[in-house]
Amino acid sequence: MYFGAIEAGGTKFVCAVSNEQLEIISRVSIPTTTPAETLEVVFEFFDSYELSSIGIGSFGPIDINKQSKTYGYITSTPKPGWDYFNFVGAIKSRYHVPVAFTTDVNAAAYGEFKQGSAVGSSSCLYLTIGTGIGGGAVVSGEILEGFSHPEMGHLLVRKHPEDQYEGHCPYHKDCFEGLAAGPALEGRYGVNGRELARYGKVWEIEASYIAQALVNYTLVLRPEKIILGGGVMKQTQLFPLIRAEFAALLNNYVETPELNDYFVSPGLGDNAGIVGSLLLARETHGSVID
């Protein structure tokens, strides 16, 4: 029995096939171009296997409401060619197997909850800070969803007093993503974020925005663990800055886990999304045969 997984990002698709024990036996990385071009390569990869189910963690926004006419669609994305694309429909028409569908960050949160840094917890939040910012949460063992999925990257934050940058978000300008994602670093300073590692003030400003967001997530969700992933968080000097700023902002209002254990890197590294998608594929298959 084989399970398929797709971690669909705006830059690349990662596809994997696992056995029943979720041991990955094959994987491929595909540039995200047009839906037709991208899925042609996806199908070429999966066609070699008789899949029992597929789990998809996709960039969004997406429609996860199974009663909706556009369930399974990528909706109002700025990614050219992908807005209102019937993603689940395209996959099901090819393979005719159960498909689990959620956001890429929800899948990553679930992977970390089951097999990564949040193992042993009853709740966690996974936040990726990279080309964009997104977050997913697991509460009492279930992925958090409501009317739709969370959009944690577009939280409103206060501007740092020394930051004159107007913001990068095409919808809100100076929301969390607009001020703290990778393109904001490049837009503010004119160079790639990796070239800014030695500039302390850069990371103080970045940490202030991340800490503000984490205070808000903490007050609303009260997770046991917050996992910080994505390309920006590979600048590990951010962690102590975030912890210090978070402590100052929260000001002992509520109790949290010890901060060194509260804010952590992904235990699964860059594999959190694909592992979570495989877990969801296996569970979707199990729910059908049960």
N, C-alpha and C positions, 0 to 999 in steps of 0.2 A: 504494500500500500504506500502510495506517495502523496505528499501534500505539497502544494505550491504556494509561494508567497511573492508578493510584489510590494516593495517599498517605493512608491511613486513620488519622486521629488521633482521640483521645478527645473533642476539641472540634470539629474540622471534618474533612471529607474534601476533599482537593484532587484533582480529576480532570483529565487532560489527554489530548489526542490529538496525535500527531506524524506527520510523514512518515518516509520511510526514512532520512533524514539526521538524524533525531531533532530536527528543528526543530518547535517546538510551534506548532500552528496554531489550537488552541482550548483553553481551560482554564476551570474553574469551581471555586468554593469553596462547600461545602455544610455547614451546621451538622450535627453528629452528634447525632441524636435517637434514635429507635428504629431497629432494622434495617429494618423495612418502610418507614418514612417516608424514611429516608436513601437506601436503594437505589432507591426510586421515582424520586428526582431523579437519581441516578447513571445509571439506565437511560435516563431521558429525555435526558440529555446524550449518552450513547454511541450511542443508537439512530440518530442521524443519520449514523453512519459505518459502513463495512464494515471492521471491525477484523480484523487478521491474528493478533494475540495481545494479551495484557494482562499487565502487571506490577503486582503489588500489594505495597506496603510497609505493613504494618498494625501498629497498636498491639497489645499482647499482654497476657499470654502467648498464643502461638499454637502449633498443632501443625504442625511442618514435616516430620515423619517420614512419608514416602510409603507406608510399610507399615502405618501405624496406621489404625484404624477412624475416627479423628477427624482424619485429615490434612485440612488446609485450614480447620480450625475456629479461631476465637478461643476460648480455653479459660477459665481461671479469672480472668477480668478482673472488677474491681469495678464496671466501667461497667454501669449498669442495663440489662438487656435483651440484652446482648451476650455473656453467658457461655455458652459451648458453642454458639455460632452458627456454622453451616456457611457460612463466607464464600465460599470457593472454589466450593463446590457451587452456591451461589446465582448466582455470576457465570457459571459454566460452563453452567448450565441455561438461561441467557438467551442466551449468545453462541456456545457450542459451538466455542471456539477454545482454543489452548494458554494456560495461565495460569501465570506465575511467582509464587511466594508466599514472602515473607519478612517480617521485621520492618521497621518504618519506619526504625529506626536502621541496620539492615543495608543497606537500600536507600540511605540517605544516605551511609553509608561507601563504598558502591560508586560512587555518583555522584561523590563527592570524589576517589576513587582514579582514576577514569577521566577526569574532566573538571574537577576542582577543585584544592584545595590540595595533594593528594597525588600529582598527576601526576608521573611520573618516579620514584616510590618503588615498592618491591616489597611494602610493607606499610603499613597505617595503621590507626588507631583513630579512630572518630567517636563523640563523646559529646555528647548533648544534655542540657542542664540547664534545665528550665523547669517546667511543671506537674508533670512527673515527671522522672526521670532514666533514661536508657537509653543503651546503647552497642552499637556494632557494629564488627567488625574485618574487615579484608581481609588475608590472609596468602598470599604467593606468588601474588597475583592472584585468589584465591578467597575468597568470603565464609566466615568461620569459623563452622562449625556442628559439633555433635557429636551427643550423644543428643538434644539440642534446641538452641535458639538461646541465646546468652549472655543473662544477666540482670544486667548490670553495675551497675544502679542500686541493687541490694540488697546490695552489698558491706558488710561490717561495718567500721566505723571507730571510732577512739577519740574519746570526748567531749572537746571543748575545755574546759580547766579553768574558763573563765568562762561556760560555757554551761549554763544550768539547764533548757533546753527539753527536754521528754521525748521529742519526736519525733512526726512526722506519719504515718508509714507504718502502715496498718491491720494489716499482718502482723508487722512487726518493730520498730515504734516508732522506734528510734534507729539504723537503718541509714543508709547514705549518702543515699538518697532522702529518708528520714524527717527528716534533719537539714539537707539542703542544697537541696532542690527549692524552687520558688517558694512553695508552700503552707506550707512550714516557715518561710520568711522572714516571711510574713504572720502565721502562728500565733505565732511568737516575739515579734514586735514590734508586732503589732496593726494594721499598715498595709500597703498594697501595696508590693511590693519596689521599684517605680520611685520611690517617695517617700523611699527610704532612701539615695539615691545619695550624699548628702553626709556620711553617718555612717561614719567610718573603721572603728570597732570592728566594726560589722556585717559589713563586707567582709573584715576580718582573720579573723573566725571562719569566714565562708563559704570563704575561700581555704584555711584550714587543712584543712577537710573535702575540698575538691576536690583539694588537693595530696596528701593521704593516699591517696585513690583512685588518683591518677595514678602514685604510687610503686608501688602494687600492680599496676596494669596494666602498668607498665614492666617490673617484675621478672618477671612471668609471660609477657608477650607480646613484649617488646622491639620495639615497632613503630618504624618510621622517622619517623612523623609522627603527632601527636595533634591532632585537630581538635575544637575546643570550640565547640559551637553551642547554640541554645536561647535563650529569653528572658532568663534570668539572665545569660548571658554577653554580652548587649548592654551590661552594665555593664563597660565596657572597663578600668576601673581595677582589675578583678580580675586581669588577666593578669600585671602585674609582681608582685603579691602572691603569686599562685600560683607563679610561677617562683622567687621567693625562698624560700618555704616548702618547695617541692619540693627545692631544692638543699640546704637544711638537713636535711631528713628523709633524703634519699638519702645524704648525707654522703660523696659520691665513691665509693660502694661499687662501682658499675658505670659504665661510660662511656655517655653518651647523646649525641645530636646537641646542638648549641648550643641553649640553651633558647629563644632568640628565634625559632629556626626549628623547634623541636620542638613547641611549643604554639602553635597558630595558629587564626585564625577560619576559618569555611567559605569557600572560594573561590567556591562557588555560592550563598552567602547562604542564604535560606530556600528555595531551589529544589533543594537537594541530594537530598531524598527523592524528588521527582517525576522528576528527571533519572535517578537510580538505577533507579527503577521502569521508566522507558522503556528504559533500557539492558537491563534484565533481560527486558523484553517482546521486544525485538528479538533477543536471544540465544536466548530460548525458541523463538521462531519459527524461527530458523536451525537450532537443534538438531533440530527436527521435520522440516524439509525436507531436511536432510542425511542 
